């Protein structure tokens, strides 16, 4: 698994290695344990859930109260060729239904939600 997470990091983010405690956090997540990671702004927190999600099958659901952060994360993932979508307030019901269907059928790897969409 260690080789796989390094390959994912290199392929999608272009980094040769992890920073600080990222590798330990990712390995703990992949072993099925819960993790509370307190890291500074710009410390690479997103990689700590994005890399394990890429290493596993299925959809990764991310809940964030900051719509601007959600939109930025989705844009950055799409730039890397990773299928991601944001469901925040203001999306019409029919469109929302179609987007959720796409999530169910495996068309996205990451689903970002604002709390009001839970």
Backbone as XML, in Angstrom:
<?xml version="1.0"?>
<chain id="A" units="angstrom">
  <residue number="1" name="UNK">
    <atom name="N" x="0.831" y="-1.201" z="0.000"/>
    <atom name="CA" x="0.000" y="0.000" z="0.000"/>
    <atom name="C" x="0.872" y="1.259" z="0.000"/>
  </residue>
  <residue number="2" name="UNK">
    <atom name="N" x="2.044" y="1.181" z="0.631"/>
    <atom name="CA" x="2.916" y="2.356" z="0.693"/>
    <atom name="C" x="3.312" y="2.823" z="-0.705"/>
  </residue>
  <residue number="3" name="UNK">
    <atom name="N" x="3.661" y="1.882" z="-1.565"/>
    <atom name="CA" x="4.037" y="2.229" z="-2.941"/>
    <atom name="C" x="2.860" y="2.871" z="-3.672"/>
  </residue>
  <residue number="4" name="UNK">
    <atom name="N" x="1.661" y="2.347" z="-3.431"/>
    <atom name="CA" x="0.475" y="2.867" z="-4.104"/>
    <atom name="C" x="0.198" y="4.317" z="-3.717"/>
  </residue>
  <residue number="5" name="UNK">
    <atom name="N" x="0.302" y="4.637" z="-2.428"/>
    <atom name="CA" x="0.016" y="6.018" z="-2.024"/>
    <atom name="C" x="1.074" y="6.979" z="-2.559"/>
  </residue>
  <residue number="6" name="UNK">
    <atom name="N" x="2.321" y="6.530" z="-2.654"/>
    <atom name="CA" x="3.366" y="7.378" z="-3.244"/>
    <atom name="C" x="3.111" y="7.580" z="-4.737"/>
  </residue>
  <residue number="7" name="UNK">
    <atom name="N" x="2.655" y="6.536" z="-5.414"/>
    <atom name="CA" x="2.335" y="6.634" z="-6.844"/>
    <atom name="C" x="1.180" y="7.606" z="-7.074"/>
  </residue>
  <residue number="8" name="UNK">
    <atom name="N" x="0.158" y="7.531" z="-6.227"/>
    <atom name="CA" x="-0.989" y="8.441" z="-6.327"/>
    <atom name="C" x="-0.539" y="9.876" z="-6.101"/>
  </residue>
  <residue number="9" name="UNK">
    <atom name="N" x="0.274" y="10.086" z="-5.082"/>
    <atom name="CA" x="0.774" y="11.427" z="-4.777"/>
    <atom name="C" x="1.537" y="11.999" z="-5.966"/>
  </residue>
  <residue number="10" name="UNK">
    <atom name="N" x="2.391" y="11.202" z="-6.562"/>
    <atom name="CA" x="3.202" y="11.654" z="-7.694"/>
    <atom name="C" x="2.343" y="11.885" z="-8.929"/>
  </residue>
  <residue number="11" name="UNK">
    <atom name="N" x="1.474" y="10.929" z="-9.244"/>
    <atom name="CA" x="0.671" y="11.014" z="-10.467"/>
    <atom name="C" x="-0.299" y="12.188" z="-10.464"/>
  </residue>
  <residue number="12" name="UNK">
    <atom name="N" x="-1.008" y="12.391" z="-9.360"/>
    <atom name="CA" x="-2.067" y="13.396" z="-9.342"/>
    <atom name="C" x="-1.649" y="14.745" z="-8.767"/>
  </residue>
  <residue number="13" name="UNK">
    <atom name="N" x="-0.675" y="14.758" z="-7.855"/>
    <atom name="CA" x="-0.262" y="16.018" z="-7.244"/>
    <atom name="C" x="1.137" y="16.448" z="-7.675"/>
  </residue>
  <residue number="14" name="UNK">
    <atom name="N" x="1.899" y="15.527" z="-8.244"/>
    <atom name="CA" x="3.233" y="15.863" z="-8.733"/>
    <atom name="C" x="4.293" y="15.962" z="-7.660"/>
  </residue>
  <residue number="15" name="UNK">
    <atom name="N" x="3.991" y="15.488" z="-6.456"/>
    <atom name="CA" x="4.950" y="15.553" z="-5.347"/>
    <atom name="C" x="5.718" y="14.240" z="-5.232"/>
  </residue>
  <residue number="16" name="UNK">
    <atom name="N" x="6.977" y="14.353" z="-4.841"/>
    <atom name="CA" x="7.820" y="13.164" z="-4.661"/>
    <atom name="C" x="7.667" y="12.532" z="-3.284"/>
  </residue>
  <residue number="17" name="UNK">
    <atom name="N" x="7.206" y="13.314" z="-2.314"/>
    <atom name="CA" x="7.073" y="12.778" z="-0.964"/>
    <atom name="C" x="6.041" y="13.546" z="-0.164"/>
  </residue>
  <residue number="18" name="UNK">
    <atom name="N" x="5.672" y="12.953" z="0.949"/>
    <atom name="CA" x="4.700" y="13.577" z="1.842"/>
    <atom name="C" x="5.391" y="14.563" z="2.766"/>
  </residue>
  <residue number="19" name="UNK">
    <atom name="N" x="4.614" y="15.496" z="3.306"/>
    <atom name="CA" x="5.134" y="16.486" z="4.246"/>
    <atom name="C" x="4.673" y="16.146" z="5.655"/>
  </residue>
  <residue number="20" name="UNK">
    <atom name="N" x="5.531" y="16.440" z="6.605"/>
    <atom name="CA" x="5.163" y="16.290" z="8.012"/>
    <atom name="C" x="4.545" y="14.942" z="8.319"/>
  </residue>
  <residue number="21" name="UNK">
    <atom name="N" x="3.356" y="14.979" z="8.905"/>
    <atom name="CA" x="2.685" y="13.749" z="9.346"/>
    <atom name="C" x="1.695" y="13.197" z="8.314"/>
  </residue>
  <residue number="22" name="UNK">
    <atom name="N" x="1.698" y="13.724" z="7.098"/>
    <atom name="CA" x="0.731" y="13.277" z="6.091"/>
    <atom name="C" x="0.760" y="11.761" z="5.874"/>
  </residue>
  <residue number="23" name="UNK">
    <atom name="N" x="1.939" y="11.197" z="5.708"/>
    <atom name="CA" x="2.044" y="9.761" z="5.418"/>
    <atom name="C" x="1.459" y="8.935" z="6.562"/>
  </residue>
  <residue number="24" name="UNK">
    <atom name="N" x="1.781" y="9.297" z="7.792"/>
    <atom name="CA" x="1.266" y="8.562" z="8.949"/>
    <atom name="C" x="-0.259" y="8.667" z="9.018"/>
  </residue>
  <residue number="25" name="UNK">
    <atom name="N" x="-0.780" y="9.850" z="8.759"/>
    <atom name="CA" x="-2.233" y="10.052" z="8.774"/>
    <atom name="C" x="-2.899" y="9.193" z="7.703"/>
  </residue>
  <residue number="26" name="UNK">
    <atom name="N" x="-2.354" y="9.218" z="6.496"/>
    <atom name="CA" x="-2.914" y="8.454" z="5.378"/>
    <atom name="C" x="-2.880" y="6.961" z="5.673"/>
  </residue>
  <residue number="27" name="UNK">
    <atom name="N" x="-1.766" y="6.474" z="6.187"/>
    <atom name="CA" x="-1.659" y="5.045" z="6.509"/>
    <atom name="C" x="-2.656" y="4.641" z="7.591"/>
  </residue>
  <residue number="28" name="UNK">
    <atom name="N" x="-2.869" y="5.523" z="8.565"/>
    <atom name="CA" x="-3.832" y="5.243" z="9.628"/>
    <atom name="C" x="-5.252" y="5.195" z="9.068"/>
  </residue>
  <residue number="29" name="UNK">
    <atom name="N" x="-5.578" y="6.138" z="8.185"/>
    <atom name="CA" x="-6.891" y="6.139" z="7.533"/>
    <atom name="C" x="-7.088" y="4.853" z="6.739"/>
  </residue>
  <residue number="30" name="UNK">
    <atom name="N" x="-6.076" y="4.471" z="5.966"/>
    <atom name="CA" x="-6.186" y="3.277" z="5.122"/>
    <atom name="C" x="-6.268" y="1.986" z="5.931"/>
  </residue>
  <residue number="31" name="UNK">
    <atom name="N" x="-5.791" y="2.026" z="7.177"/>
    <atom name="CA" x="-5.893" y="0.835" z="8.028"/>
    <atom name="C" x="-7.276" y="0.727" z="8.676"/>
  </residue>
  <residue number="32" name="UNK">
    <atom name="N" x="-8.136" y="1.714" z="8.406"/>
    <atom name="CA" x="-9.506" y="1.656" z="8.899"/>
    <atom name="C" x="-9.731" y="2.349" z="10.225"/>
  </residue>
  <residue number="33" name="UNK">
    <atom name="N" x="-8.740" y="3.078" z="10.699"/>
    <atom name="CA" x="-8.869" y="3.772" z="11.977"/>
    <atom name="C" x="-9.310" y="5.215" z="11.779"/>
  </residue>
  <residue number="34" name="UNK">
    <atom name="N" x="-9.989" y="5.754" z="12.789"/>
    <atom name="CA" x="-10.363" y="7.162" z="12.784"/>
    <atom name="C" x="-9.132" y="8.006" z="13.073"/>
  </residue>
  <residue number="35" name="UNK">
    <atom name="N" x="-9.128" y="9.226" z="12.521"/>
    <atom name="CA" x="-7.985" y="10.120" z="12.699"/>
    <atom name="C" x="-8.494" y="11.524" z="12.990"/>
  </residue>
  <residue number="36" name="UNK">
    <atom name="N" x="-7.882" y="12.170" z="13.956"/>
    <atom name="CA" x="-8.068" y="13.597" z="14.181"/>
    <atom name="C" x="-6.714" y="14.228" z="13.910"/>
  </residue>
  <residue number="37" name="UNK">
    <atom name="N" x="-6.623" y="14.990" z="12.834"/>
    <atom name="CA" x="-5.354" y="15.607" z="12.443"/>
    <atom name="C" x="-5.480" y="17.116" z="12.578"/>
  </residue>
  <residue number="38" name="UNK">
    <atom name="N" x="-4.705" y="17.688" z="13.461"/>
    <atom name="CA" x="-4.682" y="19.133" z="13.647"/>
    <atom name="C" x="-3.453" y="19.669" z="12.929"/>
  </residue>
  <residue number="39" name="UNK">
    <atom name="N" x="-3.693" y="20.387" z="11.847"/>
    <atom name="CA" x="-2.605" y="20.882" z="11.018"/>
    <atom name="C" x="-2.858" y="22.349" z="10.702"/>
  </residue>
  <residue number="40" name="UNK">
    <atom name="N" x="-1.787" y="23.115" z="10.473"/>
    <atom name="CA" x="-1.957" y="24.541" z="10.183"/>
    <atom name="C" x="-2.533" y="24.774" z="8.783"/>
  </residue>
  <residue number="41" name="UNK">
    <atom name="N" x="-3.002" y="25.975" z="8.550"/>
    <atom name="CA" x="-3.438" y="26.375" z="7.217"/>
    <atom name="C" x="-2.284" y="26.170" z="6.246"/>
  </residue>
  <residue number="42" name="UNK">
    <atom name="N" x="-2.578" y="25.543" z="5.134"/>
    <atom name="CA" x="-1.529" y="25.271" z="4.150"/>
    <atom name="C" x="-0.670" y="24.074" z="4.499"/>
  </residue>
  <residue number="43" name="UNK">
    <atom name="N" x="-1.078" y="23.311" z="5.510"/>
    <atom name="CA" x="-0.292" y="22.171" z="5.972"/>
    <atom name="C" x="-0.520" y="20.887" z="5.192"/>
  </residue>
  <residue number="44" name="UNK">
    <atom name="N" x="-1.427" y="20.911" z="4.225"/>
    <atom name="CA" x="-1.667" y="19.728" z="3.404"/>
    <atom name="C" x="-2.722" y="18.789" z="3.944"/>
  </residue>
  <residue number="45" name="UNK">
    <atom name="N" x="-3.720" y="19.351" z="4.603"/>
    <atom name="CA" x="-4.788" y="18.517" z="5.172"/>
    <atom name="C" x="-5.584" y="17.786" z="4.092"/>
  </residue>
  <residue number="46" name="UNK">
    <atom name="N" x="-5.860" y="18.453" z="2.999"/>
    <atom name="CA" x="-6.691" y="17.850" z="1.950"/>
    <atom name="C" x="-6.084" y="16.570" z="1.408"/>
  </residue>
  <residue number="47" name="UNK">
    <atom name="N" x="-4.786" y="16.548" z="1.237"/>
    <atom name="CA" x="-4.109" y="15.346" z="0.739"/>
    <atom name="C" x="-4.338" y="14.173" z="1.690"/>
  </residue>
  <residue number="48" name="UNK">
    <atom name="N" x="-4.518" y="14.467" z="2.975"/>
    <atom name="CA" x="-4.688" y="13.409" z="3.978"/>
    <atom name="C" x="-5.992" y="12.631" z="3.804"/>
  </residue>
  <residue number="49" name="UNK">
    <atom name="N" x="-6.976" y="13.199" z="3.133"/>
    <atom name="CA" x="-8.184" y="12.421" z="2.827"/>
    <atom name="C" x="-8.307" y="12.131" z="1.331"/>
  </residue>
  <residue number="50" name="UNK">
    <atom name="N" x="-7.692" y="12.961" z="0.500"/>
    <atom name="CA" x="-7.811" y="12.742" z="-0.939"/>
    <atom name="C" x="-6.998" y="11.542" z="-1.412"/>
  </residue>
  <residue number="51" name="UNK">
    <atom name="N" x="-5.778" y="11.394" z="-0.908"/>
    <atom name="CA" x="-4.951" y="10.254" z="-1.319"/>
    <atom name="C" x="-5.581" y="8.923" z="-0.892"/>
  </residue>
  <residue number="52" name="UNK">
    <atom name="N" x="-6.019" y="8.769" z="0.370"/>
    <atom name="CA" x="-6.671" y="7.501" z="0.724"/>
    <atom name="C" x="-7.927" y="7.229" z="-0.111"/>
  </residue>
  <residue number="53" name="UNK">
    <atom name="N" x="-8.676" y="8.279" z="-0.418"/>
    <atom name="CA" x="-9.874" y="8.092" z="-1.242"/>
    <atom name="C" x="-9.507" y="7.580" z="-2.628"/>
  </residue>
  <residue number="54" name="UNK">
    <atom name="N" x="-8.409" y="8.065" z="-3.170"/>
    <atom name="CA" x="-7.968" y="7.609" z="-4.491"/>
    <atom name="C" x="-7.468" y="6.165" z="-4.441"/>
  </residue>
  <residue number="55" name="UNK">
    <atom name="N" x="-6.966" y="5.755" z="-3.284"/>
    <atom name="CA" x="-6.438" y="4.394" z="-3.128"/>
    <atom name="C" x="-7.549" y="3.364" z="-2.919"/>
  </residue>
  <residue number="56" name="UNK">
    <atom name="N" x="-8.728" y="3.825" z="-2.566"/>
    <atom name="CA" x="-9.858" y="2.934" z="-2.284"/>
    <atom name="C" x="-10.936" y="3.089" z="-3.357"/>
  </residue>
  <residue number="57" name="UNK">
    <atom name="N" x="-11.780" y="2.083" z="-3.460"/>
    <atom name="CA" x="-12.929" y="2.180" z="-4.357"/>
    <atom name="C" x="-14.032" y="2.972" z="-3.678"/>
  </residue>
  <residue number="58" name="UNK">
    <atom name="N" x="-14.924" y="3.513" z="-4.480"/>
    <atom name="CA" x="-16.086" y="4.197" z="-3.939"/>
    <atom name="C" x="-15.975" y="5.701" z="-3.960"/>
  </residue>
  <residue number="59" name="UNK">
    <atom name="N" x="-16.999" y="6.316" z="-3.421"/>
    <atom name="CA" x="-17.157" y="7.760" z="-3.400"/>
    <atom name="C" x="-16.684" y="8.321" z="-2.064"/>
  </residue>
  <residue number="60" name="UNK">
    <atom name="N" x="-15.938" y="9.400" z="-2.102"/>
    <atom name="CA" x="-15.509" y="10.097" z="-0.885"/>
    <atom name="C" x="-16.420" y="11.308" z="-0.698"/>
  </residue>
  <residue number="61" name="UNK">
    <atom name="N" x="-17.123" y="11.358" z="0.423"/>
    <atom name="CA" x="-18.026" y="12.469" z="0.722"/>
    <atom name="C" x="-17.331" y="13.411" z="1.691"/>
  </residue>
  <residue number="62" name="UNK">
    <atom name="N" x="-17.267" y="14.690" z="1.306"/>
    <atom name="CA" x="-16.601" y="15.712" z="2.108"/>
    <atom name="C" x="-17.631" y="16.780" z="2.451"/>
  </residue>
  <residue number="63" name="UNK">
    <atom name="N" x="-17.769" y="17.098" z="3.738"/>
    <atom name="CA" x="-18.703" y="18.130" z="4.183"/>
    <atom name="C" x="-17.898" y="19.322" z="4.674"/>
  </residue>
  <residue number="64" name="UNK">
    <atom name="N" x="-18.203" y="20.492" z="4.125"/>
    <atom name="CA" x="-17.503" y="21.713" z="4.518"/>
    <atom name="C" x="-18.494" y="22.870" z="4.553"/>
  </residue>
  <residue number="65" name="UNK">
    <atom name="N" x="-18.405" y="23.722" z="5.579"/>
    <atom name="CA" x="-19.308" y="24.870" z="5.647"/>
    <atom name="C" x="-18.867" y="26.025" z="4.744"/>
  </residue>
  <residue number="66" name="UNK">
    <atom name="N" x="-17.671" y="25.930" z="4.170"/>
    <atom name="CA" x="-17.130" y="27.026" z="3.373"/>
    <atom name="C" x="-17.301" y="26.736" z="1.881"/>
  </residue>
  <residue number="67" name="UNK">
    <atom name="N" x="-18.293" y="27.374" z="1.269"/>
    <atom name="CA" x="-18.593" y="27.121" z="-0.140"/>
    <atom name="C" x="-17.410" y="27.488" z="-1.027"/>
  </residue>
  <residue number="68" name="UNK">
    <atom name="N" x="-16.710" y="28.566" z="-0.714"/>
    <atom name="CA" x="-15.543" y="28.956" z="-1.518"/>
    <atom name="C" x="-14.467" y="27.875" z="-1.476"/>
  </residue>
  <residue number="69" name="UNK">
    <atom name="N" x="-14.253" y="27.275" z="-0.313"/>
    <atom name="CA" x="-13.274" y="26.192" z="-0.188"/>
    <atom name="C" x="-13.735" y="24.964" z="-0.975"/>
  </residue>
  <residue number="70" name="UNK">
    <atom name="N" x="-15.010" y="24.648" z="-0.889"/>
    <atom name="CA" x="-15.565" y="23.525" z="-1.648"/>
    <atom name="C" x="-15.309" y="23.732" z="-3.141"/>
  </residue>
  <residue number="71" name="UNK">
    <atom name="N" x="-15.643" y="24.911" z="-3.633"/>
    <atom name="CA" x="-15.482" y="25.188" z="-5.061"/>
    <atom name="C" x="-14.016" y="25.108" z="-5.474"/>
  </residue>
  <residue number="72" name="UNK">
    <atom name="N" x="-13.121" y="25.624" z="-4.636"/>
    <atom name="CA" x="-11.691" y="25.564" z="-4.936"/>
    <atom name="C" x="-11.198" y="24.121" z="-4.978"/>
  </residue>
  <residue number="73" name="UNK">
    <atom name="N" x="-11.621" y="23.313" z="-4.019"/>
    <atom name="CA" x="-11.201" y="21.912" z="-3.977"/>
    <atom name="C" x="-11.663" y="21.166" z="-5.229"/>
  </residue>
  <residue number="74" name="UNK">
    <atom name="N" x="-12.897" y="21.395" z="-5.637"/>
    <atom name="CA" x="-13.434" y="20.724" z="-6.823"/>
    <atom name="C" x="-12.660" y="21.155" z="-8.070"/>
  </residue>
  <residue number="75" name="UNK">
    <atom name="N" x="-12.390" y="22.435" z="-8.200"/>
    <atom name="CA" x="-11.618" y="22.932" z="-9.351"/>
    <atom name="C" x="-10.235" y="22.294" z="-9.382"/>
  </residue>
  <residue number="76" name="UNK">
    <atom name="N" x="-9.564" y="22.252" z="-8.229"/>
    <atom name="CA" x="-8.216" y="21.678" z="-8.170"/>
    <atom name="C" x="-8.218" y="20.187" z="-8.507"/>
  </residue>
  <residue number="77" name="UNK">
    <atom name="N" x="-9.204" y="19.450" z="-8.020"/>
    <atom name="CA" x="-9.288" y="18.022" z="-8.337"/>
    <atom name="C" x="-9.544" y="17.811" z="-9.827"/>
  </residue>
  <residue number="78" name="UNK">
    <atom name="N" x="-10.440" y="18.602" z="-10.400"/>
    <atom name="CA" x="-10.729" y="18.476" z="-11.831"/>
    <atom name="C" x="-9.494" y="18.781" z="-12.671"/>
  </residue>
  <residue number="79" name="UNK">
    <atom name="N" x="-8.696" y="19.762" z="-12.258"/>
    <atom name="CA" x="-7.450" y="20.078" z="-12.972"/>
    <atom name="C" x="-6.502" y="18.891" z="-12.980"/>
  </residue>
  <residue number="80" name="UNK">
    <atom name="N" x="-6.604" y="18.049" z="-11.966"/>
    <atom name="CA" x="-5.752" y="16.862" z="-11.852"/>
    <atom name="C" x="-6.370" y="15.640" z="-12.541"/>
  </residue>
  <residue number="81" name="UNK">
    <atom name="N" x="-7.505" y="15.834" z="-13.175"/>
    <atom name="CA" x="-8.159" y="14.733" z="-13.869"/>
    <atom name="C" x="-8.972" y="13.832" z="-12.960"/>
  </residue>
  <residue number="82" name="UNK">
    <atom name="N" x="-9.318" y="14.340" z="-11.782"/>
    <atom name="CA" x="-10.094" y="13.578" z="-10.806"/>
    <atom name="C" x="-11.533" y="14.090" z="-10.845"/>
  </residue>
  <residue number="83" name="UNK">
    <atom name="N" x="-12.480" y="13.188" z="-10.947"/>
    <atom name="CA" x="-13.885" y="13.580" z="-11.054"/>
    <atom name="C" x="-14.435" y="13.958" z="-9.684"/>
  </residue>
  <residue number="84" name="UNK">
    <atom name="N" x="-14.850" y="15.223" z="-9.580"/>
    <atom name="CA" x="-15.374" y="15.752" z="-8.320"/>
    <atom name="C" x="-16.548" y="16.671" z="-8.620"/>
  </residue>
  <residue number="85" name="UNK">
    <atom name="N" x="-17.436" y="16.778" z="-7.650"/>
    <atom name="CA" x="-18.615" y="17.623" z="-7.802"/>
    <atom name="C" x="-18.944" y="18.277" z="-6.467"/>
  </residue>
  <residue number="86" name="UNK">
    <atom name="N" x="-19.524" y="19.470" z="-6.546"/>
    <atom name="CA" x="-19.946" y="20.193" z="-5.345"/>
    <atom name="C" x="-21.464" y="20.340" z="-5.364"/>
  </residue>
  <residue number="87" name="UNK">
    <atom name="N" x="-22.090" y="19.994" z="-4.256"/>
    <atom name="CA" x="-23.525" y="20.202" z="-4.098"/>
    <atom name="C" x="-23.725" y="21.171" z="-2.944"/>
  </residue>
  <residue number="88" name="UNK">
    <atom name="N" x="-23.997" y="22.402" z="-3.303"/>
    <atom name="CA" x="-24.222" y="23.440" z="-2.300"/>
    <atom name="C" x="-25.641" y="23.968" z="-2.494"/>
  </residue>
  <residue number="89" name="UNK">
    <atom name="N" x="-26.021" y="24.947" z="-1.716"/>
    <atom name="CA" x="-27.362" y="25.495" z="-1.827"/>
    <atom name="C" x="-27.620" y="26.104" z="-3.196"/>
  </residue>
  <residue number="90" name="UNK">
    <atom name="N" x="-28.888" y="26.150" z="-3.585"/>
    <atom name="CA" x="-29.270" y="26.829" z="-4.815"/>
    <atom name="C" x="-29.347" y="25.961" z="-6.056"/>
  </residue>
  <residue number="91" name="UNK">
    <atom name="N" x="-29.079" y="24.674" z="-5.946"/>
    <atom name="CA" x="-29.177" y="23.790" z="-7.111"/>
    <atom name="C" x="-30.623" y="23.299" z="-7.208"/>
  </residue>
  <residue number="92" name="UNK">
    <atom name="N" x="-31.259" y="23.475" z="-8.376"/>
    <atom name="CA" x="-32.645" y="23.010" z="-8.538"/>
    <atom name="C" x="-32.765" y="21.503" z="-8.293"/>
  </residue>
  <residue number="93" name="UNK">
    <atom name="N" x="-33.926" y="21.080" z="-7.807"/>
    <atom name="CA" x="-34.136" y="19.684" z="-7.413"/>
    <atom name="C" x="-33.840" y="18.701" z="-8.545"/>
  </residue>
  <residue number="94" name="UNK">
    <atom name="N" x="-34.324" y="18.979" z="-9.759"/>
    <atom name="CA" x="-34.105" y="18.057" z="-10.883"/>
    <atom name="C" x="-32.620" y="17.884" z="-11.174"/>
  </residue>
  <residue number="95" name="UNK">
    <atom name="N" x="-31.901" y="18.990" z="-11.180"/>
    <atom name="CA" x="-30.456" y="18.934" z="-11.426"/>
    <atom name="C" x="-29.756" y="18.191" z="-10.293"/>
  </residue>
  <residue number="96" name="UNK">
    <atom name="N" x="-30.174" y="18.459" z="-9.071"/>
    <atom name="CA" x="-29.606" y="17.783" z="-7.905"/>
    <atom name="C" x="-29.822" y="16.273" z="-8.000"/>
  </residue>
  <residue number="97" name="UNK">
    <atom name="N" x="-31.008" y="15.870" z="-8.394"/>
    <atom name="CA" x="-31.327" y="14.453" z="-8.556"/>
    <atom name="C" x="-30.409" y="13.791" z="-9.580"/>
  </residue>
  <residue number="98" name="UNK">
    <atom name="N" x="-30.193" y="14.454" z="-10.717"/>
    <atom name="CA" x="-29.306" y="13.921" z="-11.759"/>
    <atom name="C" x="-27.875" y="13.792" z="-11.254"/>
  </residue>
  <residue number="99" name="UNK">
    <atom name="N" x="-27.407" y="14.799" z="-10.532"/>
    <atom name="CA" x="-26.038" y="14.772" z="-10.008"/>
    <atom name="C" x="-25.856" y="13.638" z="-9.001"/>
  </residue>
  <residue number="100" name="UNK">
    <atom name="N" x="-26.841" y="13.452" z="-8.138"/>
    <atom name="CA" x="-26.754" y="12.363" z="-7.157"/>
    <atom name="C" x="-26.805" y="10.992" z="-7.837"/>
  </residue>
  <residue number="101" name="UNK">
    <atom name="N" x="-27.607" y="10.877" z="-8.885"/>
    <atom name="CA" x="-27.619" y="9.624" z="-9.656"/>
    <atom name="C" x="-26.236" y="9.328" z="-10.219"/>
  </residue>
  <residue number="102" name="UNK">
    <atom name="N" x="-25.574" y="10.353" z="-10.740"/>
    <atom name="CA" x="-24.221" y="10.177" z="-11.266"/>
    <atom name="C" x="-23.256" y="9.727" z="-10.180"/>
  </residue>
  <residue number="103" name="UNK">
    <atom name="N" x="-23.439" y="10.221" z="-8.978"/>
    <atom name="CA" x="-22.594" y="9.792" z="-7.852"/>
    <atom name="C" x="-22.839" y="8.319" z="-7.542"/>
  </residue>
  <residue number="104" name="UNK">
    <atom name="N" x="-24.100" y="7.922" z="-7.531"/>
    <atom name="CA" x="-24.451" y="6.531" z="-7.230"/>
    <atom name="C" x="-23.880" y="5.554" z="-8.252"/>
  </residue>
  <residue number="105" name="UNK">
    <atom name="N" x="-23.786" y="5.987" z="-9.491"/>
    <atom name="CA" x="-23.301" y="5.104" z="-10.555"/>
    <atom name="C" x="-21.794" y="5.210" z="-10.780"/>
  </residue>
  <residue number="106" name="UNK">
    <atom name="N" x="-21.094" y="5.837" z="-9.839"/>
    <atom name="CA" x="-19.636" y="5.853" z="-9.892"/>
    <atom name="C" x="-19.024" y="6.850" z="-10.846"/>
  </residue>
  <residue number="107" name="UNK">
    <atom name="N" x="-19.766" y="7.871" z="-11.245"/>
    <atom name="CA" x="-19.228" y="8.854" z="-12.179"/>
    <atom name="C" x="-18.374" y="9.923" z="-11.508"/>
  </residue>
  <residue number="108" name="UNK">
    <atom name="N" x="-18.349" y="9.942" z="-10.185"/>
    <atom name="CA" x="-17.530" y="10.900" z="-9.441"/>
    <atom name="C" x="-16.762" y="10.177" z="-8.350"/>
  </residue>
  <residue number="109" name="UNK">
    <atom name="N" x="-15.595" y="10.693" z="-8.018"/>
    <atom name="CA" x="-14.781" y="10.142" z="-6.929"/>
    <atom name="C" x="-15.008" y="10.926" z="-5.641"/>
  </residue>
  <residue number="110" name="UNK">
    <atom name="N" x="-15.237" y="12.248" z="-5.777"/>
    <atom name="CA" x="-15.428" y="13.114" z="-4.610"/>
    <atom name="C" x="-16.748" y="13.859" z="-4.726"/>
  </residue>
  <residue number="111" name="UNK">
    <atom name="N" x="-17.496" y="13.851" z="-3.637"/>
    <atom name="CA" x="-18.740" y="14.608" z="-3.526"/>
    <atom name="C" x="-18.577" y="15.569" z="-2.360"/>
  </residue>
  <residue number="112" name="UNK">
    <atom name="N" x="-18.522" y="16.857" z="-2.668"/>
    <atom name="CA" x="-18.399" y="17.892" z="-1.645"/>
    <atom name="C" x="-19.784" y="18.453" z="-1.358"/>
  </residue>
  <residue number="113" name="UNK">
    <atom name="N" x="-20.129" y="18.512" z="-0.084"/>
    <atom name="CA" x="-21.439" y="18.986" z="0.345"/>
    <atom name="C" x="-21.304" y="20.118" z="1.344"/>
  </residue>
  <residue number="114" name="UNK">
    <atom name="N" x="-22.217" y="21.070" z="1.259"/>
    <atom name="CA" x="-22.352" y="22.042" z="2.335"/>
    <atom name="C" x="-23.298" y="21.418" z="3.361"/>
  </residue>
  <residue number="115" name="UNK">
    <atom name="N" x="-23.213" y="21.819" z="4.629"/>
    <atom name="CA" x="-24.024" y="21.178" z="5.678"/>
    <atom name="C" x="-25.527" y="21.174" z="5.389"/>
  </residue>
  <residue number="116" name="UNK">
    <atom name="N" x="-26.038" y="22.208" z="4.731"/>
    <atom name="CA" x="-27.481" y="22.244" z="4.471"/>
    <atom name="C" x="-27.918" y="21.200" z="3.445"/>
  </residue>
  <residue number="117" name="UNK">
    <atom name="N" x="-26.974" y="20.573" z="2.759"/>
    <atom name="CA" x="-27.299" y="19.530" z="1.781"/>
    <atom name="C" x="-27.297" y="18.128" z="2.385"/>
  </residue>
  <residue number="118" name="UNK">
    <atom name="N" x="-26.933" y="18.012" z="3.663"/>
    <atom name="CA" x="-26.906" y="16.678" z="4.285"/>
    <atom name="C" x="-28.291" y="16.089" z="4.427"/>
  </residue>
</chain>
